[in-house]
Amino acid sequence: MSWYLEVLKKYAVFDGRARRREYWMFFLFNVIIAFVLGFVEGIIGGPGVLGLLYSLAVLVPGIAVSMRRLHDTGRSG
């Protein structure tokens, strides 16, 4: 969980490096949270607003950690 929170703390940092574990743990937690939100939306019969809001909230941190991961592998972001 600390890897996920670390990415959120550096939500707009596009320079530097992100190790493999940081990137994949962020990805794993995103999948788990999206699954749970989808499950909750399905139970209450909602239109999917929770999932949309969550996706918008983690859009910039996801792009930032992807760019840092590319820098760690020697590629430009």
N, CA, C, O and CB atoms as a CASP TS submission, in Angstrom:
PFRMAT TS
TARGET T0000
AUTHOR 0000-0000-0000
METHOD Language model
MODEL 1
PARENT N/A
ATOM      1  N   MET     1       0.815  -1.186   0.000  1.00  0.00           N
ATOM      2  CA  MET     1       0.000   0.000   0.000  1.00  0.00           C
ATOM      3  C   MET     1       0.866   1.261   0.000  1.00  0.00           C
ATOM      4  O   MET     1       0.466   2.301  -0.522  1.00  0.00           O
ATOM      5  CB  MET     1      -0.931  -0.008   1.197  1.00  0.00           C
ATOM      6  N   SER     2       2.064   1.150   0.597  1.00  0.00           N
ATOM      7  CA  SER     2       2.933   2.325   0.645  1.00  0.00           C
ATOM      8  C   SER     2       3.408   2.719  -0.752  1.00  0.00           C
ATOM      9  O   SER     2       3.631   3.901  -1.017  1.00  0.00           O
ATOM     10  CB  SER     2       4.138   2.057   1.553  1.00  0.00           C
ATOM     11  N   TRP     3       3.564   1.746  -1.645  1.00  0.00           N
ATOM     12  CA  TRP     3       3.972   2.061  -3.020  1.00  0.00           C
ATOM     13  C   TRP     3       2.892   2.867  -3.719  1.00  0.00           C
ATOM     14  O   TRP     3       3.190   3.807  -4.455  1.00  0.00           O
ATOM     15  CB  TRP     3       4.270   0.773  -3.813  1.00  0.00           C
ATOM     16  N   TYR     4       1.650   2.502  -3.493  1.00  0.00           N
ATOM     17  CA  TYR     4       0.526   3.206  -4.106  1.00  0.00           C
ATOM     18  C   TYR     4       0.446   4.643  -3.597  1.00  0.00           C
ATOM     19  O   TYR     4       0.264   5.575  -4.381  1.00  0.00           O
ATOM     20  CB  TYR     4      -0.791   2.468  -3.820  1.00  0.00           C
ATOM     21  N   LEU     5       0.581   4.817  -2.299  1.00  0.00           N
ATOM     22  CA  LEU     5       0.523   6.154  -1.719  1.00  0.00           C
ATOM     23  C   LEU     5       1.716   7.001  -2.145  1.00  0.00           C
ATOM     24  O   LEU     5       1.584   8.212  -2.323  1.00  0.00           O
ATOM     25  CB  LEU     5       0.464   6.067  -0.202  1.00  0.00           C
ATOM     26  N   GLU     6       2.875   6.377  -2.309  1.00  0.00           N
ATOM     27  CA  GLU     6       4.059   7.113  -2.762  1.00  0.00           C
ATOM     28  C   GLU     6       3.849   7.686  -4.159  1.00  0.00           C
ATOM     29  O   GLU     6       4.262   8.813  -4.433  1.00  0.00           O
ATOM     30  CB  GLU     6       5.292   6.201  -2.749  1.00  0.00           C
ATOM     31  N   VAL     7       3.220   6.933  -5.034  1.00  0.00           N
ATOM     32  CA  VAL     7       2.924   7.431  -6.385  1.00  0.00           C
ATOM     33  C   VAL     7       1.939   8.593  -6.304  1.00  0.00           C
ATOM     34  O   VAL     7       2.089   9.580  -7.025  1.00  0.00           O
ATOM     35  CB  VAL     7       2.350   6.297  -7.281  1.00  0.00           C
ATOM     36  N   LEU     8       0.947   8.490  -5.448  1.00  0.00           N
ATOM     37  CA  LEU     8      -0.027   9.573  -5.309  1.00  0.00           C
ATOM     38  C   LEU     8       0.601  10.831  -4.723  1.00  0.00           C
ATOM     39  O   LEU     8       0.184  11.941  -5.054  1.00  0.00           O
ATOM     40  CB  LEU     8      -1.188   9.123  -4.435  1.00  0.00           C
ATOM     41  N   LYS     9       1.599  10.671  -3.856  1.00  0.00           N
ATOM     42  CA  LYS     9       2.290  11.826  -3.305  1.00  0.00           C
ATOM     43  C   LYS     9       3.096  12.553  -4.379  1.00  0.00           C
ATOM     44  O   LYS     9       3.222  13.777  -4.351  1.00  0.00           O
ATOM     45  CB  LYS     9       3.204  11.398  -2.161  1.00  0.00           C
ATOM     46  N   LYS    10       3.640  11.786  -5.325  1.00  0.00           N
ATOM     47  CA  LYS    10       4.416  12.381  -6.424  1.00  0.00           C
ATOM     48  C   LYS    10       3.547  12.439  -7.683  1.00  0.00           C
ATOM     49  O   LYS    10       3.986  12.029  -8.758  1.00  0.00           O
ATOM     50  CB  LYS    10       5.727  11.561  -6.695  1.00  0.00           C
ATOM     51  N   TYR    11       2.332  12.940  -7.558  1.00  0.00           N
ATOM     52  CA  TYR    11       1.354  12.846  -8.629  1.00  0.00           C
ATOM     53  C   TYR    11       1.718  13.639  -9.869  1.00  0.00           C
ATOM     54  O   TYR    11       1.258  13.297 -10.959  1.00  0.00           O
ATOM     55  CB  TYR    11       0.037  13.298  -8.135  1.00  0.00           C
ATOM     56  N   ALA    12       2.522  14.681  -9.751  1.00  0.00           N
ATOM     57  CA  ALA    12       2.865  15.485 -10.929  1.00  0.00           C
ATOM     58  C   ALA    12       4.365  15.533 -11.166  1.00  0.00           C
ATOM     59  O   ALA    12       4.858  16.461 -11.807  1.00  0.00           O
ATOM     60  CB  ALA    12       2.327  16.898 -10.778  1.00  0.00           C
ATOM     61  N   VAL    13       5.098  14.551 -10.660  1.00  0.00           N
ATOM     62  CA  VAL    13       6.545  14.486 -10.863  1.00  0.00           C
ATOM     63  C   VAL    13       6.807  13.593 -12.072  1.00  0.00           C
ATOM     64  O   VAL    13       6.658  12.373 -12.009  1.00  0.00           O
ATOM     65  CB  VAL    13       7.286  13.943  -9.582  1.00  0.00           C
ATOM     66  N   PHE    14       7.198  14.226 -13.166  1.00  0.00           N
ATOM     67  CA  PHE    14       7.424  13.483 -14.398  1.00  0.00           C
ATOM     68  C   PHE    14       8.895  13.187 -14.641  1.00  0.00           C
ATOM     69  O   PHE    14       9.231  12.467 -15.581  1.00  0.00           O
ATOM     70  CB  PHE    14       6.865  14.245 -15.565  1.00  0.00           C
ATOM     71  N   ASP    15       9.782  13.731 -13.806  1.00  0.00           N
ATOM     72  CA  ASP    15      11.200  13.418 -13.958  1.00  0.00           C
ATOM     73  C   ASP    15      11.627  12.505 -12.817  1.00  0.00           C
ATOM     74  O   ASP    15      10.928  12.393 -11.810  1.00  0.00           O
ATOM     75  CB  ASP    15      12.064  14.715 -13.984  1.00  0.00           C
ATOM     76  N   GLY    16      12.741  11.873 -12.971  1.00  0.00           N
ATOM     77  CA  GLY    16      13.192  10.906 -11.984  1.00  0.00           C
ATOM     78  C   GLY    16      12.940   9.496 -12.468  1.00  0.00           C
ATOM     79  O   GLY    16      12.759   9.252 -13.660  1.00  0.00           O
ATOM     80  N   ARG    17      12.933   8.585 -11.536  1.00  0.00           N
ATOM     81  CA  ARG    17      12.811   7.167 -11.878  1.00  0.00           C
ATOM     82  C   ARG    17      11.772   6.486 -10.998  1.00  0.00           C
ATOM     83  O   ARG    17      11.563   6.876  -9.849  1.00  0.00           O
ATOM     84  CB  ARG    17      14.167   6.461 -11.738  1.00  0.00           C
ATOM     85  N   ALA    18      11.135   5.481 -11.542  1.00  0.00           N
ATOM     86  CA  ALA    18      10.203   4.640 -10.778  1.00  0.00           C
ATOM     87  C   ALA    18      10.626   3.192 -10.988  1.00  0.00           C
ATOM     88  O   ALA    18      10.681   2.706 -12.117  1.00  0.00           O
ATOM     89  CB  ALA    18       8.698   4.872 -11.224  1.00  0.00           C
ATOM     90  N   ARG    19      10.910   2.540  -9.933  1.00  0.00           N
ATOM     91  CA  ARG    19      11.333   1.136 -10.020  1.00  0.00           C
ATOM     92  C   ARG    19      10.165   0.248 -10.440  1.00  0.00           C
ATOM     93  O   ARG    19       9.003   0.651 -10.386  1.00  0.00           O
ATOM     94  CB  ARG    19      11.905   0.656  -8.668  1.00  0.00           C
ATOM     95  N   ARG    20      10.497  -0.942 -10.850  1.00  0.00           N
ATOM     96  CA  ARG    20       9.503  -1.896 -11.334  1.00  0.00           C
ATOM     97  C   ARG    20       8.427  -2.160 -10.289  1.00  0.00           C
ATOM     98  O   ARG    20       7.239  -2.200 -10.609  1.00  0.00           O
ATOM     99  CB  ARG    20      10.176  -3.203 -11.728  1.00  0.00           C
ATOM    100  N   ARG    21       8.842  -2.340  -9.049  1.00  0.00           N
ATOM    101  CA  ARG    21       7.888  -2.652  -7.986  1.00  0.00           C
ATOM    102  C   ARG    21       6.903  -1.506  -7.771  1.00  0.00           C
ATOM    103  O   ARG    21       5.707  -1.739  -7.597  1.00  0.00           O
ATOM    104  CB  ARG    21       8.627  -2.959  -6.682  1.00  0.00           C
ATOM    105  N   GLU    22       7.402  -0.265  -7.782  1.00  0.00           N
ATOM    106  CA  GLU    22       6.532   0.896  -7.600  1.00  0.00           C
ATOM    107  C   GLU    22       5.475   0.959  -8.692  1.00  0.00           C
ATOM    108  O   GLU    22       4.300   1.189  -8.406  1.00  0.00           O
ATOM    109  CB  GLU    22       7.354   2.187  -7.590  1.00  0.00           C
ATOM    110  N   TYR    23       5.883   0.758  -9.935  1.00  0.00           N
ATOM    111  CA  TYR    23       4.951   0.823 -11.061  1.00  0.00           C
ATOM    112  C   TYR    23       3.905  -0.282 -10.987  1.00  0.00           C
ATOM    113  O   TYR    23       2.711  -0.016 -11.126  1.00  0.00           O
ATOM    114  CB  TYR    23       5.708   0.731 -12.380  1.00  0.00           C
ATOM    115  N   TRP    24       4.340  -1.515 -10.769  1.00  0.00           N
ATOM    116  CA  TRP    24       3.406  -2.632 -10.803  1.00  0.00           C
ATOM    117  C   TRP    24       2.497  -2.690  -9.579  1.00  0.00           C
ATOM    118  O   TRP    24       1.359  -3.151  -9.675  1.00  0.00           O
ATOM    119  CB  TRP    24       4.165  -3.920 -10.923  1.00  0.00           C
ATOM    120  N   MET    25       2.984  -2.229  -8.436  1.00  0.00           N
ATOM    121  CA  MET    25       2.099  -2.178  -7.270  1.00  0.00           C
ATOM    122  C   MET    25       1.030  -1.114  -7.467  1.00  0.00           C
ATOM    123  O   MET    25      -0.116  -1.312  -7.063  1.00  0.00           O
ATOM    124  CB  MET    25       2.903  -1.897  -5.985  1.00  0.00           C
ATOM    125  N   PHE    26       1.384   0.017  -8.083  1.00  0.00           N
ATOM    126  CA  PHE    26       0.386   1.038  -8.399  1.00  0.00           C
ATOM    127  C   PHE    26      -0.649   0.466  -9.367  1.00  0.00           C
ATOM    128  O   PHE    26      -1.850   0.676  -9.193  1.00  0.00           O
ATOM    129  CB  PHE    26       1.059   2.300  -9.003  1.00  0.00           C
ATOM    130  N   PHE    27      -0.186  -0.250 -10.376  1.00  0.00           N
ATOM    131  CA  PHE    27      -1.085  -0.872 -11.345  1.00  0.00           C
ATOM    132  C   PHE    27      -1.992  -1.899 -10.661  1.00  0.00           C
ATOM    133  O   PHE    27      -3.194  -1.934 -10.926  1.00  0.00           O
ATOM    134  CB  PHE    27      -0.277  -1.542 -12.474  1.00  0.00           C
ATOM    135  N   LEU    28      -1.433  -2.726  -9.791  1.00  0.00           N
ATOM    136  CA  LEU    28      -2.211  -3.755  -9.093  1.00  0.00           C
ATOM    137  C   LEU    28      -3.300  -3.130  -8.220  1.00  0.00           C
ATOM    138  O   LEU    28      -4.447  -3.576  -8.243  1.00  0.00           O
ATOM    139  CB  LEU    28      -1.286  -4.629  -8.232  1.00  0.00           C
ATOM    140  N   PHE    29      -2.943  -2.104  -7.456  1.00  0.00           N
ATOM    141  CA  PHE    29      -3.940  -1.452  -6.611  1.00  0.00           C
ATOM    142  C   PHE    29      -5.007  -0.765  -7.445  1.00  0.00           C
ATOM    143  O   PHE    29      -6.173  -0.739  -7.048  1.00  0.00           O
ATOM    144  CB  PHE    29      -3.273  -0.442  -5.687  1.00  0.00           C
ATOM    145  N   ASN    30      -4.632  -0.204  -8.603  1.00  0.00           N
ATOM    146  CA  ASN    30      -5.639   0.393  -9.481  1.00  0.00           C
ATOM    147  C   ASN    30      -6.637  -0.657  -9.963  1.00  0.00           C
ATOM    148  O   ASN    30      -7.841  -0.401  -9.997  1.00  0.00           O
ATOM    149  CB  ASN    30      -4.966   1.071 -10.681  1.00  0.00           C
ATOM    150  N   VAL    31      -6.148  -1.820 -10.330  1.00  0.00           N
ATOM    151  CA  VAL    31      -7.039  -2.894 -10.798  1.00  0.00           C
ATOM    152  C   VAL    31      -7.960  -3.349  -9.669  1.00  0.00           C
ATOM    153  O   VAL    31      -9.157  -3.542  -9.885  1.00  0.00           O
ATOM    154  CB  VAL    31      -6.217  -4.095 -11.335  1.00  0.00           C
ATOM    155  N   ILE    32      -7.416  -3.520  -8.478  1.00  0.00           N
ATOM    156  CA  ILE    32      -8.226  -3.967  -7.347  1.00  0.00           C
ATOM    157  C   ILE    32      -9.296  -2.938  -7.002  1.00  0.00           C
ATOM    158  O   ILE    32     -10.459  -3.288  -6.803  1.00  0.00           O
ATOM    159  CB  ILE    32      -7.340  -4.235  -6.127  1.00  0.00           C
ATOM    160  N   ILE    33      -8.901  -1.676  -6.931  1.00  0.00           N
ATOM    161  CA  ILE    33      -9.861  -0.619  -6.592  1.00  0.00           C
ATOM    162  C   ILE    33     -10.930  -0.487  -7.672  1.00  0.00           C
ATOM    163  O   ILE    33     -12.107  -0.309  -7.357  1.00  0.00           O
ATOM    164  CB  ILE    33      -9.136   0.726  -6.401  1.00  0.00           C
ATOM    165  N   ALA    34     -10.534  -0.574  -8.940  1.00  0.00           N
ATOM    166  CA  ALA    34     -11.509  -0.490 -10.029  1.00  0.00           C
ATOM    167  C   ALA    34     -12.486  -1.668  -9.970  1.00  0.00           C
ATOM    168  O   ALA    34     -13.679  -1.494 -10.220  1.00  0.00           O
ATOM    169  CB  ALA    34     -10.791  -0.458 -11.396  1.00  0.00           C
ATOM    170  N   PHE    35     -11.993  -2.851  -9.646  1.00  0.00           N
ATOM    171  CA  PHE    35     -12.861  -4.020  -9.524  1.00  0.00           C
ATOM    172  C   PHE    35     -13.869  -3.827  -8.392  1.00  0.00           C
ATOM    173  O   PHE    35     -15.057  -4.103  -8.562  1.00  0.00           O
ATOM    174  CB  PHE    35     -12.024  -5.288  -9.282  1.00  0.00           C
ATOM    175  N   VAL    36     -13.400  -3.358  -7.248  1.00  0.00           N
ATOM    176  CA  VAL    36     -14.282  -3.144  -6.099  1.00  0.00           C
ATOM    177  C   VAL    36     -15.328  -2.077  -6.423  1.00  0.00           C
ATOM    178  O   VAL    36     -16.508  -2.248  -6.116  1.00  0.00           O
ATOM    179  CB  VAL    36     -13.463  -2.732  -4.854  1.00  0.00           C
ATOM    180  N   LEU    37     -14.894  -0.976  -7.044  1.00  0.00           N
ATOM    181  CA  LEU    37     -15.855   0.072  -7.406  1.00  0.00           C
ATOM    182  C   LEU    37     -16.885  -0.437  -8.413  1.00  0.00           C
ATOM    183  O   LEU    37     -18.066  -0.105  -8.313  1.00  0.00           O
ATOM    184  CB  LEU    37     -15.122   1.289  -7.981  1.00  0.00           C
ATOM    185  N   GLY    38     -16.450  -1.232  -9.372  1.00  0.00           N
ATOM    186  CA  GLY    38     -17.382  -1.814 -10.332  1.00  0.00           C
ATOM    187  C   GLY    38     -18.365  -2.757  -9.664  1.00  0.00           C
ATOM    188  O   GLY    38     -19.546  -2.785 -10.010  1.00  0.00           O
ATOM    189  N   PHE    39     -17.875  -3.523  -8.712  1.00  0.00           N
ATOM    190  CA  PHE    39     -18.734  -4.442  -7.975  1.00  0.00           C
ATOM    191  C   PHE    39     -19.785  -3.670  -7.168  1.00  0.00           C
ATOM    192  O   PHE    39     -20.962  -4.029  -7.162  1.00  0.00           O
ATOM    193  CB  PHE    39     -17.891  -5.335  -7.043  1.00  0.00           C
ATOM    194  N   VAL    40     -19.349  -2.618  -6.496  1.00  0.00           N
ATOM    195  CA  VAL    40     -20.274  -1.798  -5.703  1.00  0.00           C
ATOM    196  C   VAL    40     -21.294  -1.120  -6.610  1.00  0.00           C
ATOM    197  O   VAL    40     -22.485  -1.090  -6.299  1.00  0.00           O
ATOM    198  CB  VAL    40     -19.502  -0.738  -4.885  1.00  0.00           C
ATOM    199  N   GLU    41     -20.833  -0.583  -7.718  1.00  0.00           N
ATOM    200  CA  GLU    41     -21.755   0.057  -8.673  1.00  0.00           C
ATOM    201  C   GLU    41     -22.763  -0.957  -9.213  1.00  0.00           C
ATOM    202  O   GLU    41     -23.932  -0.623  -9.408  1.00  0.00           O
ATOM    203  CB  GLU    41     -20.967   0.697  -9.844  1.00  0.00           C
ATOM    204  N   GLY    42     -22.324  -2.179  -9.452  1.00  0.00           N
ATOM    205  CA  GLY    42     -23.237  -3.206  -9.934  1.00  0.00           C
ATOM    206  C   GLY    42     -24.294  -3.578  -8.915  1.00  0.00           C
ATOM    207  O   GLY    42     -25.450  -3.818  -9.263  1.00  0.00           O
ATOM    208  N   ILE    43     -23.895  -3.625  -7.659  1.00  0.00           N
ATOM    209  CA  ILE    43     -24.838  -3.978  -6.602  1.00  0.00           C
ATOM    210  C   ILE    43     -25.894  -2.886  -6.425  1.00  0.00           C
ATOM    211  O   ILE    43     -27.083  -3.182  -6.310  1.00  0.00           O
ATOM    212  CB  ILE    43     -24.096  -4.216  -5.281  1.00  0.00           C
ATOM    213  N   ILE    44     -25.458  -1.631  -6.403  1.00  0.00           N
ATOM    214  CA  ILE    44     -26.425  -0.558  -6.169  1.00  0.00           C
ATOM    215  C   ILE    44     -27.111  -0.104  -7.452  1.00  0.00           C
ATOM    216  O   ILE    44     -28.042   0.700  -7.405  1.00  0.00           O
ATOM    217  CB  ILE    44     -25.739   0.623  -5.515  1.00  0.00           C
ATOM    218  N   GLY    45     -26.671  -0.600  -8.571  1.00  0.00           N
ATOM    219  CA  GLY    45     -27.316  -0.266  -9.843  1.00  0.00           C
ATOM    220  C   GLY    45     -27.003   1.132 -10.334  1.00  0.00           C
ATOM    221  O   GLY    45     -27.810   1.751 -11.029  1.00  0.00           O
ATOM    222  N   GLY    46     -25.837   1.626  -9.973  1.00  0.00           N
ATOM    223  CA  GLY    46     -25.446   2.974 -10.382  1.00  0.00           C
ATOM    224  C   GLY    46     -24.959   3.020 -11.825  1.00  0.00           C
ATOM    225  O   GLY    46     -24.696   1.984 -12.435  1.00  0.00           O
ATOM    226  N   PRO    47     -24.841   4.230 -12.362  1.00  0.00           N
ATOM    227  CA  PRO    47     -24.431   4.381 -13.761  1.00  0.00           C
ATOM    228  C   PRO    47     -22.914   4.315 -13.971  1.00  0.00           C
ATOM    229  O   PRO    47     -22.467   4.479 -15.106  1.00  0.00           O
ATOM    230  CB  PRO    47     -24.947   5.688 -14.294  1.00  0.00           C
ATOM    231  N   GLY    48     -22.110   4.086 -12.940  1.00  0.00           N
ATOM    232  CA  GLY    48     -20.662   3.988 -13.101  1.00  0.00           C
ATOM    233  C   GLY    48     -19.926   5.277 -12.811  1.00  0.00           C
ATOM    234  O   GLY    48     -18.804   5.472 -13.276  1.00  0.00           O
ATOM    235  N   VAL    49     -20.544   6.153 -12.050  1.00  0.00           N
ATOM    236  CA  VAL    49     -19.936   7.451 -11.747  1.00  0.00           C
ATOM    237  C   VAL    49     -18.720   7.293 -10.842  1.00  0.00           C
ATOM    238  O   VAL    49     -17.735   8.013 -11.006  1.00  0.00           O
ATOM    239  CB  VAL    49     -20.959   8.379 -11.088  1.00  0.00           C
ATOM    240  N   LEU    50     -18.770   6.365  -9.891  1.00  0.00           N
ATOM    241  CA  LEU    50     -17.638   6.160  -8.984  1.00  0.00           C
ATOM    242  C   LEU    50     -16.391   5.736  -9.752  1.00  0.00           C
ATOM    243  O   LEU    50     -15.297   6.238  -9.495  1.00  0.00           O
ATOM    244  CB  LEU    50     -17.985   5.107  -7.923  1.00  0.00           C
ATOM    245  N   GLY    51     -16.555   4.829 -10.678  1.00  0.00           N
ATOM    246  CA  GLY    51     -15.425   4.383 -11.488  1.00  0.00           C
ATOM    247  C   GLY    51     -14.855   5.492 -12.348  1.00  0.00           C
ATOM    248  O   GLY    51     -13.640   5.605 -12.511  1.00  0.00           O
ATOM    249  N   LEU    52     -15.735   6.304 -12.895  1.00  0.00           N
ATOM    250  CA  LEU    52     -15.294   7.427 -13.717  1.00  0.00           C
ATOM    251  C   LEU    52     -14.520   8.448 -12.889  1.00  0.00           C
ATOM    252  O   LEU    52     -13.473   8.931 -13.320  1.00  0.00           O
ATOM    253  CB  LEU    52     -16.492   8.095 -14.388  1.00  0.00           C
ATOM    254  N   LEU    53     -15.025   8.777 -11.711  1.00  0.00           N
ATOM    255  CA  LEU    53     -14.338   9.730 -10.841  1.00  0.00           C
ATOM    256  C   LEU    53     -12.983   9.199 -10.385  1.00  0.00           C
ATOM    257  O   LEU    53     -12.006   9.945 -10.325  1.00  0.00           O
ATOM    258  CB  LEU    53     -15.202  10.053  -9.628  1.00  0.00           C
ATOM    259  N   TYR    54     -12.927   7.906 -10.065  1.00  0.00           N
ATOM    260  CA  TYR    54     -11.652   7.314  -9.662  1.00  0.00           C
ATOM    261  C   TYR    54     -10.659   7.331 -10.822  1.00  0.00           C
ATOM    262  O   TYR    54      -9.483   7.641 -10.630  1.00  0.00           O
ATOM    263  CB  TYR    54     -11.861   5.872  -9.161  1.00  0.00           C
ATOM    264  N   SER    55     -11.122   7.003 -12.009  1.00  0.00           N
ATOM    265  CA  SER    55     -10.240   7.001 -13.181  1.00  0.00           C
ATOM    266  C   SER    55      -9.683   8.388 -13.457  1.00  0.00           C
ATOM    267  O   SER    55      -8.506   8.533 -13.788  1.00  0.00           O
ATOM    268  CB  SER    55     -10.988   6.488 -14.410  1.00  0.00           C
ATOM    269  N   LEU    56     -10.510   9.392 -13.325  1.00  0.00           N
ATOM    270  CA  LEU    56     -10.035  10.761 -13.518  1.00  0.00           C
ATOM    271  C   LEU    56      -9.059  11.173 -12.419  1.00  0.00           C
ATOM    272  O   LEU    56      -8.119  11.926 -12.678  1.00  0.00           O
ATOM    273  CB  LEU    56     -11.215  11.730 -13.556  1.00  0.00           C
ATOM    274  N   ALA    57      -9.271  10.691 -11.205  1.00  0.00           N
ATOM    275  CA  ALA    57      -8.398  11.054 -10.088  1.00  0.00           C
ATOM    276  C   ALA    57      -7.000  10.467 -10.235  1.00  0.00           C
ATOM    277  O   ALA    57      -6.026  11.096  -9.823  1.00  0.00           O
ATOM    278  CB  ALA    57      -9.008  10.592  -8.780  1.00  0.00           C
ATOM    279  N   VAL    58      -6.883   9.276 -10.814  1.00  0.00           N
ATOM    280  CA  VAL    58      -5.567   8.636 -10.931  1.00  0.00           C
ATOM    281  C   VAL    58      -4.979   8.752 -12.337  1.00  0.00           C
ATOM    282  O   VAL    58      -3.971   8.111 -12.636  1.00  0.00           O
ATOM    283  CB  VAL    58      -5.671   7.172 -10.546  1.00  0.00           C
ATOM    284  N   LEU    59      -5.585   9.548 -13.191  1.00  0.00           N
ATOM    285  CA  LEU    59      -5.068   9.704 -14.554  1.00  0.00           C
ATOM    286  C   LEU    59      -3.681  10.341 -14.555  1.00  0.00           C
ATOM    287  O   LEU    59      -2.750   9.777 -15.130  1.00  0.00           O
ATOM    288  CB  LEU    59      -6.031  10.549 -15.392  1.00  0.00           C
ATOM    289  N   VAL    60      -3.528  11.485 -13.935  1.00  0.00           N
ATOM    290  CA  VAL    60      -2.228  12.179 -13.925  1.00  0.00           C
ATOM    291  C   VAL    60      -1.177  11.383 -13.152  1.00  0.00           C
ATOM    292  O   VAL    60      -0.057  11.254 -13.645  1.00  0.00           O
ATOM    293  CB  VAL    60      -2.376  13.583 -13.310  1.00  0.00           C
ATOM    294  N   PRO    61      -1.477  10.836 -11.954  1.00  0.00           N
ATOM    295  CA  PRO    61      -0.463  10.013 -11.295  1.00  0.00           C
ATOM    296  C   PRO    61      -0.062   8.786 -12.119  1.00  0.00           C
ATOM    297  O   PRO    61       1.099   8.377 -12.088  1.00  0.00           O
ATOM    298  CB  PRO    61      -0.970   9.567  -9.942  1.00  0.00           C
ATOM    299  N   GLY    62      -0.998   8.203 -12.845  1.00  0.00           N
ATOM    300  CA  GLY    62      -0.680   7.052 -13.687  1.00  0.00           C
ATOM    301  C   GLY    62       0.254   7.417 -14.827  1.00  0.00           C
ATOM    302  O   GLY    62       1.183   6.671 -15.138  1.00  0.00           O
ATOM    303  N   ILE    63       0.013   8.555 -15.445  1.00  0.00           N
ATOM    304  CA  ILE    63       0.897   9.008 -16.518  1.00  0.00           C
ATOM    305  C   ILE    63       2.271   9.346 -15.953  1.00  0.00           C
ATOM    306  O   ILE    63       3.291   9.029 -16.564  1.00  0.00           O
ATOM    307  CB  ILE    63       0.295  10.234 -17.245  1.00  0.00           C
ATOM    308  N   ALA    64       2.301   9.993 -14.779  1.00  0.00           N
ATOM    309  CA  ALA    64       3.572  10.377 -14.172  1.00  0.00           C
ATOM    310  C   ALA    64       4.411   9.152 -13.822  1.00  0.00           C
ATOM    311  O   ALA    64       5.607   9.124 -14.111  1.00  0.00           O
ATOM    312  CB  ALA    64       3.327  11.220 -12.922  1.00  0.00           C
ATOM    313  N   VAL    65       3.807   8.142 -13.205  1.00  0.00           N
ATOM    314  CA  VAL    65       4.582   6.953 -12.845  1.00  0.00           C
ATOM    315  C   VAL    65       5.006   6.185 -14.103  1.00  0.00           C
ATOM    316  O   VAL    65       6.060   5.549 -14.103  1.00  0.00           O
ATOM    317  CB  VAL    65       3.760   6.037 -11.908  1.00  0.00           C
ATOM    318  N   SER    66       4.217   6.233 -15.153  1.00  0.00           N
ATOM    319  CA  SER    66       4.617   5.590 -16.412  1.00  0.00           C
ATOM    320  C   SER    66       5.827   6.290 -17.022  1.00  0.00           C
ATOM    321  O   SER    66       6.732   5.628 -17.532  1.00  0.00           O
ATOM    322  CB  SER    66       3.448   5.592 -17.415  1.00  0.00           C
ATOM    323  N   MET    67       5.853   7.606 -16.977  1.00  0.00           N
ATOM    324  CA  MET    67       6.991   8.352 -17.497  1.00  0.00           C
ATOM    325  C   MET    67       8.246   8.071 -16.672  1.00  0.00           C
ATOM    326  O   MET    67       9.330   7.886 -17.225  1.00  0.00           O
ATOM    327  CB  MET    67       6.686   9.856 -17.507  1.00  0.00           C
ATOM    328  N   ARG    68       8.094   8.039 -15.343  1.00  0.00           N
ATOM    329  CA  ARG    68       9.246   7.744 -14.491  1.00  0.00           C
ATOM    330  C   ARG    68       9.739   6.331 -14.722  1.00  0.00           C
ATOM    331  O   ARG    68      10.942   6.078 -14.653  1.00  0.00           O
ATOM    332  CB  ARG    68       8.893   7.941 -13.019  1.00  0.00           C
ATOM    333  N   ARG    69       8.825   5.398 -14.996  1.00  0.00           N
ATOM    334  CA  ARG    69       9.235   4.013 -15.284  1.00  0.00           C
ATOM    335  C   ARG    69      10.004   3.949 -16.598  1.00  0.00           C
ATOM    336  O   ARG    69      10.984   3.213 -16.707  1.00  0.00           O
ATOM    337  CB  ARG    69       8.003   3.077 -15.343  1.00  0.00           C
ATOM    338  N   LEU    70       9.563   4.719 -17.601  1.00  0.00           N
ATOM    339  CA  LEU    70      10.300   4.756 -18.854  1.00  0.00           C
ATOM    340  C   LEU    70      11.710   5.309 -18.644  1.00  0.00           C
ATOM    341  O   LEU    70      12.665   4.819 -19.245  1.00  0.00           O
ATOM    342  CB  LEU    70       9.548   5.596 -19.886  1.00  0.00           C
ATOM    343  N   HIS    71      11.840   6.329 -17.793  1.00  0.00           N
ATOM    344  CA  HIS    71      13.166   6.872 -17.499  1.00  0.00           C
ATOM    345  C   HIS    71      14.038   5.824 -16.822  1.00  0.00           C
ATOM    346  O   HIS    71      15.241   5.766 -17.075  1.00  0.00           O
ATOM    347  CB  HIS    71      13.055   8.121 -16.613  1.00  0.00           C
ATOM    348  N   ASP    72      13.447   4.996 -15.966  1.00  0.00           N
ATOM    349  CA  ASP    72      14.209   3.966 -15.272  1.00  0.00           C
ATOM    350  C   ASP    72      14.701   2.891 -16.226  1.00  0.00           C
ATOM    351  O   ASP    72      15.744   2.282 -15.987  1.00  0.00           O
ATOM    352  CB  ASP    72      13.369   3.339 -14.180  1.00  0.00           C
ATOM    353  N   THR    73      13.969   2.653 -17.299  1.00  0.00           N
ATOM    354  CA  THR    73      14.390   1.633 -18.263  1.00  0.00           C
ATOM    355  C   THR    73      15.276   2.203 -19.362  1.00  0.00           C
ATOM    356  O   THR    73      15.641   1.494 -20.299  1.00  0.00           O
ATOM    357  CB  THR    73      13.177   0.973 -18.884  1.00  0.00           C
ATOM    358  N   GLY    74      15.626   3.490 -19.248  1.00  0.00           N
ATOM    359  CA  GLY    74      16.547   4.083 -20.207  1.00  0.00           C
ATOM    360  C   GLY    74      15.893   4.697 -21.431  1.00  0.00           C
ATOM    361  O   GLY    74      16.581   5.022 -22.398  1.00  0.00           O
ATOM    362  N   ARG    75      14.594   4.859 -21.409  1.00  0.00           N
ATOM    363  CA  ARG    75      13.880   5.466 -22.535  1.00  0.00           C
ATOM    364  C   ARG    75      13.390   6.850 -22.146  1.00  0.00           C
ATOM    365  O   ARG    75      13.274   7.166 -20.962  1.00  0.00           O
ATOM    366  CB  ARG    75      12.694   4.579 -22.984  1.00  0.00           C
ATOM    367  N   SER    76      13.106   7.664 -23.135  1.00  0.00           N
ATOM    368  CA  SER    76      12.606   8.996 -22.835  1.00  0.00           C
ATOM    369  C   SER    76      11.092   8.942 -22.679  1.00  0.00           C
ATOM    370  O   SER    76      10.414   8.139 -23.320  1.00  0.00           O
ATOM    371  CB  SER    76      13.011  10.003 -23.940  1.00  0.00           C
ATOM    372  N   GLY    77      10.582   9.801 -21.825  1.00  0.00           N
ATOM    373  CA  GLY    77       9.143   9.849 -21.594  1.00  0.00           C
ATOM    374  C   GLY    77       8.521  10.880 -22.478  1.00  0.00           C
ATOM    375  O   GLY    77       7.307  11.078 -22.435  1.00  0.00           O
TER
END
